[in-house]
Amino acid sequence: MTTVAEKLDTRGMNCPLPILKTRKALNLINSGEILEVTSSDPGSVKDIASFCTQTGNRLLSSNEADSGFVFLIEKA
């Protein structure tokens, strides 16, 4: 079971706000901890994946849910 250290809700926000808020939230947690991000922006699927690749953070999962898109990111 994955323990989430912090949750971020960016539903209703459009690019680039979900990425900017994700970066800020990751700065608040420790290396190895998990951030859960929920977004309603379909573009965030590619954006979050690219962000993780560029920053070295690990995208553990990317799923579509009733509430939008849910991402689990492990801070590098």
Summary of the structure (lengths in Angstrom):
residues: 76
radius of gyration: 11.0
end to end distance: 19.1
largest distance: 30.6
contacts: 228
relative contact order: 0.26
helix: 30%
strand: 36%
